Amino acid sequence: MADQLLFNPRTYDPTHFDPETRRLLRATVDWFEARGKRRLIEDYRSRVWLEDFLAFAAKEGLFATFLTPAPDAGRPDQRWDTARIAALNEIFGFYGLDYWYAWQVTILGLGPVWQSDNAAARARAAELLQQGEVFAFGLSEKSHGADIYSTDMLLEPDGDGGFKASGSKYYIGNGNAAGLVSVFGRRADVEGPDGYVFFAADSRHPAYRLVKNVVDSSKYVSEFRLDEYPVNPEDVLHTGRAAFDAALNTVNVGKFNLCTASIGICEHAMYEAVTHAHNRILYGRPVTAFPHVRRELADAYVRLVGMKLFSDRAVDYFRSAGPDDRRYLLFNPMTKMKVTTEGEKVIDLMWDVIAAKGFEKDTYFAQAAVEIRGLPKLEGTVHVNLALILKFMRNHLLDPVAHPEVPTRLDAADDGFLFRQGPARGLGSIRFHDWRTAFDAFAAVPNVARFREQADSLCEFVATAAPGEEQSRDLDLLLAVGQLFALVVHGQLILEQARLTDLDEDVLDELFSVLVRDFSGYAVELHGKDSATEAQQRWALGAVRRPVVDGARSARVWERVEALSGAYEMAP
């Protein structure tokens, strides 16, 4: 019987979506499967531009259907629906991050447009999507990275209500082919935030000069330069502080896609790894007969299940967000930071098992091992997102408020609030529902109860031994605290989704045994920090717990992992 928790192209039938979404998702899977594994790997290794993939997407109207908000739609099935966007992220990740990347940076490029009141620019973007064009997000620069306070893209007024834009951008995906590039810059004649401008540019314009692809990959991560590019009034998307907010709010939308891409990568790699290990005989036994191999593969499996549970539940908060409920602003950097780093651990665990096989050129795993590293580093580093998560810690752990329960959101609705997020500030005022409720529902599961002890102890730490004013400048120490907090949030949403989906209790217990170990590891790391006080050191060692061991439970979970052997293999 196929594992119901992992994506499998052989059995995939997303009946929970509307008919057109279901058709497009299945058509995408079928297109990749028809191309076969050899072509998939050859294209990755030869770094070809993705023309055939984009031609398929254009023919099917894939991007236009999934990425046109309802107010700008030309057809009733067009909407911005985070649930089906997440499903497509997973499929793209499963077959190759190059395909996902062209889609991801199109999403980023559209963010400032769909947030704009410029009706002409919105209509132009909708038409370009209909034509099968891709988009780009011109924010970062070679000298400043994503430090948008310091942009060197300068706009000089032309005397006719428009501007001439000059400057360069770096790390800009799709910059070689985008029908529309959302470019961030500042007016040369206005100081401070009032001078910011977001404008729409065309990569085919003579004043747009493509310099190079800055990476050795099919992903076209461009450097481009504008030389007195004419910016007409109808090209201006945002000015002043609104341009700054549009940049941050676009990243809020875009960074969410990294988690499900990571999940797709891990799923494909897991089928390969388990199949290889289970059918390889070493010292007269299958490799999977060795206890350490079983532990590593089982840990990889339950971590992957946790990634999926957390991400699926985070979709609900994203889709249910509004001006009075911005909890997604915590769960969003969590998906970007926590889920993608879990993906690295999953790949590493499997790679320890399959060893040299993971380097072979005819495997998907070889590219998965490379591509999984990129996701934690895109749309802000792990450290940047951990620092962001810390802003929510005290309110989340110690000061909950009542919120209506957020339902599972698989309905065919447009997620319009994502383009009306408003000013990108006020994070410290966001309030959360009581995290303990999710844990109470599974108090009888031994390792959930054990982890709950650790979570309660973290509340005690925040109340009595939290970093003081001087320590708050020690980012190294704060990041260790952030990892502990992130585990509690991770566990909370996993449990919420486990209840909604009636997850097998053995899998849940085994997953939380891993989280107990993780919490203990981060506590020991905090204990060793240079600036940790004696009280913090005592707390850290006191928070260490041993998971509840159950050999029968672990054996039942192993049976699920073992069943992945041969469950899916991509056609040649």
Secondary structure, 3 states (H helix, E strand, C coil): CCCCCCCCCCCCCCCCCCHHHHHHHHHHHHHHHHHHHHHHHHHHHHCCCCHHHHHHHHHHCHHHHHHCCHHHCCCCCCCCCHHHHHHHHHHHHHHCHHHHHHHHHHHHHHHHHHCCCCHHHHHHHHHHHHCCCCEEEECCECCCECCHHHCCCEEEECCCCCEEEEEEEEEEECCCCCCEEEEEEEECCCCCHHHEEEEEECCCCCCEEEEEECCCCCCCEEEEEEEEEEECHHHEEEECHHHHHHHHHHHHHHHCHHHHHHHHHHHHHHHHHHHHHHCCEECCEEHHHCHHHHHHHHHHHHHHHHHHHHHHHHHHHHHCCECCECCHHHHHHHHHHHHHHHHHHHHHHHHHHHHHHHHCCCCHHHHHHHHCCCHHHCCCCHHHHHHHHHCCHHHHHHCCCCCCCCCCCCCCCCCHHHHCCCCCCCHHHCCCCCCHHHHHCCCCCHHHHHHHHHHHHHHHHHHHCCCCCCHHHCHHHHHHHHHHHHHHHHHHHHHHHHHHHCCCHHHHHHHHHHHHHHHHHHHHHHHCCCCCCHHHHHHHHHCCCCCCCCHHHHHHHHHHHHCCCCCCCCCC
